[in-house]
Amino acid sequence: MDGNAKGRLYVVATPLGDADDLSPRAARVLAGADLVLAEDTRRTGLLFKRLGIVAQGFVSLHEHNEESRRERVLGLLSQGLTLALVSDAGTPLLSDPGYRLVRACREGGYAVSPVPGPSAVTAALSAAGLPPYPFTFLGFLPRKTSDIRRLFEKHAATGATLVFFERRTRLGKALTAALAALGDRECVLAREMTKTYEEFLHARLSEFAAAPPEILGEITVVVGPGEAAGEAASAEEVLRVAAEEARAGLRPRETARRTASRVEGWSVAEVYDLLVRGA
């Protein structure tokens, strides 16, 4: 049996939009919890009202107070209380707070039980029409363009479909960085999933980067794996192409990007390593 028999923390998935997606088990757990730990207590309270669930009480738990809430939560569990952790929508901990709390609960000997349900990641993968596995979830992207580019370059050669969340005001920058680091891959933008204006937009990264769509709502981006490749170019061929590109006076990373777009089987990161680090 897992952990301390006194208290238990349930990690409960809540609807992305359509309230009917809440499972009967999740409804029972939320109604029976002594306290609900919510990222936004007002938003969760409105969901409960729509569903007719009467909560025993709410405690806010978000990215700015997760550390300070930890001891209070452990104290409540030590009293034998049952707690439920929810995010604003979907499955908690996926780009939402809660990881450190769950870890502390397990280290403290308290049981942590998942109540599975809606997830924007799996929902987007299931309806995108791109290879669903292997996939890598990147969460929300970094703020700086250089950091976004480096993140994509790190995953460029894995052969995995990439999934990430992005805000509409930063979408164009993210798609341009993806094109530069990953090459021209298939891409799907999923917005407002399970809601009235649900939409899946399909195009290649080059098309989206050239004309980012004017869309509202919460966006989940799915980028397919690279095209099936033939035999990879030799290091000698990569260096020859890189020398041609370098004549334009480019910086090493830009030389690597342009070289990777011309040779078979090399990511930008791999070309950069060859040119700068001699890897």
Buried (B, 14 or more C-beta within 10 A) or exposed (E): EEBBEBBBBBBBBBBBBEEEBBBEEBBEBBBEBBBBBBBBBEBBBEBBEEBEBEBBEBBBBBEEEBEEBBEBBBEBBBEEBBBBBBBBBBBBBBBBBBEEBBEBBBEBBBBBBEBEBBBBBBBBBEBBEBBBEEBBBBEEBBEEBEEBBBBBBBBBBBEBBBBBBBEBEBBBBBBBBBBBBBBBBBBBBBBBBBBEEBBBBBBBBBBBBEEBBEBEBBBBBBBBBBEEEEEEBEEEBBBEBBEEBBEEEBEEBBBBBBBBBBBEBBBBBBBBBBBEEEE
